[in-house]
Amino acid sequence: MKTLFYHVVAAAAPILILLGANTNGVGAQLDTLAKRAGKVYFGSAVDNPELGDLPYKTLLSNASEFGQLTAGNSLKWETVQPARGTYNFAGGDEILALAKQNRQLFRGHTCVWHSQLAPWVEAGRFSAKELTAIIEDHCSRLVGHCKGEIWDVVNEAFEDDGSYRKSVFYNTLGTQYFETALRAARKADPNTKLYLNDYNVEGINSKSDAYYTLIKSLIAKKVPIDGFGVQGHLIVGQVPTNIRENFQRFAGLGIDVAITELDIRMVLPVTPEKLEQQKRDYAAVIRACKAVKRCVGVTVWDYTDKYSWIPSVFKGEGAALPWDEKLQKKPAYDGIASAWLS
């Protein structure tokens, strides 16, 4: 039975130190090393179409490598509730079932987000009362359907300058929608971990300051919140130097911190020098998490360049993940492993 505490579920196995070895799952160990370092998991996001790639799925299912899976797209609003009151959990259920089969933790992503939002939510021009009921229903259905797991309840709610994002939720309800979503999620399942999640909040800056202030105010009002998700979409050679200090101040509020969508992209083409810098950058991020007791885990935003979102969004950039397009380990893998070990 799951409780508000994370459960470490990876099967017991000896730690095999095979840094630099392209073992493709034999002796795989990033989750094992993360647990040895006192963390709850090392995980990966996954999208449903990728599960038809058997070599990819086999490695993803190695619980010594990945102790946690995030549903990349199948639980976003446009997919899970495309029409009001019509829910489709098929994609999320497929990934949840895989995680349970492998004894991996599962992260639901995401209840409330301005992007990939079903068009009817904005088009309806709902009153504050109506939109509140819609949020309550949506969060309750999602969290209640995937009980005892981890949830990104509100995603990307701020602009980079620290101002609130002018979404339909904020424009209609102001900051009240955070409380509405979090309370509905907690009511649906007392035994889950509830997070706010965003990008460009790795270091101390205007955006992370805004989250610090918001979370502090939510805690003061006794609104349920368990953690802050730091996405970690970073650039080679540009990793903030104050990540650890940022994580620690959120931990000081009495909540957990997790790196939820880590990738570190580079301008193509790939060179040995860029790969070495990427290795150092991954190690720096992992060391920051390792140094903060309440940084509970790290998730890469898919584990292989084969399925990375980066090239489709950032023209001329890519090679952001620890495995290459052929599922071979890159120097970044060694950087992660060595940082857990150091």
C-alpha positions, 0 to 999 in steps of 0.5 A: 500500500502506498503512502505519502512517502516515496517507495524505493522499488527497484529490485536488489542487485549488485552495483556494477561499475562499468563506466564507459562500457556500451553495455546496452542494459547489461550492468545498467545502473543509474537508478541503482547509483542514485539510490546508493547516493540516498535518492529515490530514483533516476528516471526517464520520460517516455511517449507511447509511440516509442514503446513499439521500438523493442530495443528502446523499450527493453532498456527503458524497462531496466529498473536498475537504470530507470526507477521511474517513468514519466508519461510525456504526452498522454496525460496532457489535457488535449489528449486525456479530456479532448471534449468536456467530460470525455476522458481517455486514459488509454495512453497513460494507462499503457505507461502506468502499466509498464511502470508497475510491471517493472516496479518503477515509480510513475509521474503523471504530467500534467493536470493544469497547463496552458499548452496542449490544452483542449481548445474547449477550455478557452473557447467556452469563455467560462465564468470563474465558478464554471472554470473552478468546477472544470479544474476540480473535475479534471484534477480529481479525475487524473489524480484519482485514476493514477492513485499513489503516484507523483503528479505535476499538478500545475505546469509552467505558470510563470514567465521568465521575468517572474510574472504570472503567465496570462493563461485562461486559468490565471486570467479567469481565476487569478492565483486561486487556481493553484489552490483549487488544483492542488486541493482537488488533487489532494482530495482525490488521493491523499497518498500522492506527491503534488508538485508545481513544475517549470523550466528556467528555474534551475538557478536563482533568478526572477522566475525561481524567486516567484515560485519561492514566494508562491510556494511559501504563501501556499504553505502558509495557507495550508494548501497541499504541496509536496514538491517543486519540479525543476525541468532542467532543459539546459544548454551545454556550457551554460549550466547555472552555478547556483543550482544547489543553493536554489534547491536548498532554499526550496528544501528549506520550505519543507518540500521536496525538489526533483529534476523532472525533464533533464536534457542538455542540448548542444549546437550541432554537429557533435564534437568530442569537445562538446561531448566532454563539456556535456559530461561535465554539465550533467555531472554538475547537475547531478552533484547539485541534487546529490548535495541537497537531501530533499532533492529526491530524484532526477528524470531525463526527458527521454533517455536517447537522442533518437526520441528527443524533442530538441531538434524539432524545436531548436533548429540546429541543436540536439544530442541532448541526452545520455544515450545516442540515437543508436542507444549507445551510452555517451560520455554524459552517462559517465558524468551522471554515474561518476557524480552519483558515486563521488 
